[in-house]
Amino acid sequence: MKKTIIFILAYICFAYSIYSQTYSKVTIGYSLKKRPIDVYKFGEGKQLLFILAGIHGNEENTMKTAYFIIEKLKENKIDIGENKSVWIIPETNPDGLARGRRLNDNNVDLNRNFDTSNWKPHYTFFNNLLSCGKFPFSEVESKVLRDLFIEIKDHYTIVVLTLHSSGNAIIPGNESYFNERILNYVSDNSTYFFNSVGYDANGDLTCWLSEKLKIASLTIEFKTKRKTEVSEIANIISGLQNVDFDKDIYNKSFDLNFIFKNNNKIDTLLQDLPNDIVKRIKSTNENQKIFIDYFNKLSKDDDLLILVNKQNFLSEDYIPEDLVTINNEFPTNKKSIQLRKIIINDLKNMYQQSENDNVKLVILSAYRSYFTQKEVYKGWVYKLGEKEAKRVSAIPGASQHQLGTVIDFNSLNENFSQTKEGKWLFLNAYKFGFILSYPEGMENITGYKYEPWHYRYVGKEASFIIYNYFNNSLELFLNWYWDKKINK
């Protein structure tokens, strides 16, 4: 019996030695207050995925996520691949994390203390002027990272992900070809949303890595400020196990092949569009690739892109099959509001983000049947006369509300655009798949007066394209999209 137990224990140890990933913990330096900055190392491959969390001390969920990932790696629940290594720093700013503060103990934003070409000593963050340090690498924590990356850059092929919260975004360090490629792979293996619009990145770690060390680097903004996002990061790690960093990320010939292969497709797609839209899409190789990738994904949800306007009508018996009644899930001004089930998850994420930003969204109206819209329109005709009614309300069959993917938020007044909620929606709704249907100054295109409260869910790929490339014009995009679909 004793021999049997010894044999079993020996077998378990042998099996564990085969299937477990090489693991070590190394202290690479110390913070201003002498707290350790530790790196957890897994694997022995020369292709290195480096993940850093907690560089902003008030983003505790990134640190917690990193520690959960470390435990999963220890337990072999995430496969990193034979030729890969994964290194993780869960507490990049240990002093800030200990105090729950964005800054380090010198009151410096460590993620603005790196030597980039656009570095400056201060920047504005939500109307607060914050310090980027007296000079690049003025802080002991940023020096520790600088020295480490300079030491290892010639010994590994490196990809870096820095974890932040919250913005539901993937942001490349710059527009280098290697960032374009890693962005594509990370996007394919996560549900985060690509966004680099309006991102003030002077002195940012990923910008320094991309610009000065030529290391592929992305910032990942979590969807919320509080919750961990372990499955997202685990999926990214697993998804990268079969990506050859040398060949698929850093091989320059790949970029030339991409340009050659897609130039004709881009030119064909963009025919008949206004010049400013064409120039925006073709401004960089990265923009072209994102545009093509997102366009190719749109056909999966064609029903989210149904063209409904004064020329294209829904039948009186059109009722979405997946309508659900929302009760206490979202703040509303009435009972029995209905929406399509397909939009609920992204709507929940948008509400969570708005709450994190101290913005209170209220649903006033959503799905309307053909016959309900008939009564609504009749009321406007009675109030304004038919000519004016057609500027503010759709005739039956021409209302987007019949789709079940439209929401009127907070206030049916043009002044809503000047409120905190109206401004937040305009800047953030597209990140969650919602787009403004009737923008200001576009009545000649839409046929309706400006409605800053009226948002339609079209999916995140379509909303990104519309917001960033199509001048935020849903009508222009949908007419172009269906013209290409019908005539291709």
Phi, psi and omega in degrees: 000316181298318179296322180297315180297316179299318179298316180297315180297320179296320180295318179299315179297319179296314180297318180297322180294332179283313191266343180281150180269139180305131187224139173207159177236126185232131173273118184262353180168188184224153178282180178302323180265020173068026172276142184289146170251107188255145173247129175261121188247131179231137178085168182233009182288159180270357173260113194249122169262117185248120182245128179239134180231164173068028176286336169255119189292344178268010179248061187298330182295336176289319177297314181298319177300316180300317179293322176297319178297319178302315179296319178296322178293320177300323182271008179060032179269355175232125179271121182263351180096154186291324186260017184249157165233150173234124176245139182226129169252105182281334183234080180287330178237074188297327179292316178297319179295322180297331182254356182068032183245144178300320190269168174275188185281000168262009183060039178245138172282108183300330181278015171229019185250019182256154191277083175255164183295337181254021181299144174214158188286342180219158171210161182260128180231110184048052176069011176250133178274116183248153181273137173260007182105166178290330178197164179303136181063032175286341186260143184297325182293317180291328176296320179301315179293317178304310184296322180295311183294322177295323180292322188262348191297332180270358182250347180224155166265113197248140167235133184242135172237125174252134186259130180223168172212143358226152180191354181050061187210156168242123186235116179288150179299322171201192185264027178298153181299326182289328176289325177302320184285315180292328175302317181296315181293318180293320177299320181293337184248019177209174177250013176289160189250127177295132178199121174235011185284124174070022182270113182277102191244025179297125178077012182288145180303312182293328177293318178296314179300317182290315187283313188265323182255355180057043178253129179298123188215135178230145166266131174249117177266119179298166182281333180227168181272344189247319189279148172285157181227058186295315184297323179298311183290322177298319179296323178295314180300312180297320181293334181272355185296330181260007177271124178276106184301321181294314186275314189273338183254315190254356180282112187293332182297334178300321182296319179295321178298319180298314181298314182298317185290328190254352181302313181296321180295316179300311182300319179293317181297322190269004178304139174075003176274154175303148185301323183295326178290316179300314181297322181295316182291321185268009185295327178218159175299324180297315179299319179298316183293316179299316181299313180295315180301313182292320179299319181294336180274347187295326185296344179294332183232052181304328183290344174282348185246020179303132180274111179236117179202199184286352178247343184234119191245154169265147179287162182291340179261010177286116176222120179304140185284338186253030178297136175230152178266127178264129182253278183254010183289326183225149175296128179224166178258003178202167180272164172062038172281134182245145177217162173287141182299329185298339184264351191298314183298314179292327176295319177299316179297321179294318178296319179299316179294319180296321177295320176300329180266014179058039177245131183252110179261138179232133178274120178267322185204149178218245183296136170229135176288168176305318186283327174295317178297327178299319179288321178299312181296320179300322179296320179292323177298317179298323184279319189245344191092157189296320183298311180287327180300323181292344177276339186241349182214148181271146173289159180305132181095343181252008183268131174297335181300333180292342179287336183080011181239015182246140177229134168263124184255138161063301187207132179268057183220138181301333179294347177303330181297338182265357179276166178301318182291318180296318179294319181297314180300316182299324183272338190236339187301324183297334180295341182247012175097002182257141181226144178292125185282321188232080184291166179291139176078010183240023180299329179293338178266314186275331184086001182232153176293163179303127178230088184290355180261350193259106182241137179246135176277123179236002185094154188290327179294312181295318182295324177297313180300314183296313185291318188267335185242330188256030177056028179061029182254101178299317183298314179298316181296312184295320177297318178295314184300311183287332174296318179291321181294318184286324188258002183286000000 
